[in-house]
């Protein structure tokens, strides 16, 4: 019989048997924080601007795009160059009074029938996109917003300390319900 170690536990074996070490059954993010879909990562501070990347995830099996400040273009989260991952890097926009930035996954329906959600055409604005906002966003008929993470900083112009609050840790499946005369409602489930 073979016993393998796992997250939060380990095995020690000898000729007398084995012992189960469960001293850390729930590892915290400070011990090890594995990557997961839609994980927001702070990657650098350049001239007082906090740059971030997002681990690839999907919304209804579509990989979202994000603005890339390095290349000056929009790129898919799973972009590669010559087989090497080159994820987009964007800059957080902060509210100067609250010192907060919100990272959202934005998506909208097709403009014409059958009004698929999200719009599967990457050339269209409603295609899923990761954005940073300096205000909290609410759903509209045009777009639904999923809060992926929020970042708090000590100083907006020269940040030295920040706290990242991650809210989504997996790919999503979403539905849009629009009833005549009412604002569309968006529903999401982790997959």
Secondary structure as UniProt FT lines:
FT   TURN            7..8
FT   STRAND          9..14
FT   TURN            15..16
FT   STRAND          17..21
FT   TURN            23..24
FT   TURN            29..31
FT   TURN            37..38
FT   STRAND          40..46
FT   TURN            47..48
FT   STRAND          49..54
FT   STRAND          58..59
FT   TURN            60..61
FT   STRAND          62..63
FT   STRAND          65..68
FT   TURN            69..72
FT   STRAND          73..76
FT   TURN            77..78
FT   STRAND          80..81
FT   TURN            82..83
FT   STRAND          84..85
FT   STRAND          90..91
FT   TURN            96..99
FT   STRAND          100..107
FT   TURN            113..114
FT   TURN            122..123
FT   TURN            125..126
FT   STRAND          129..133
FT   STRAND          144..153
FT   STRAND          162..166
FT   STRAND          172..177
FT   TURN            180..181
FT   STRAND          185..190
//
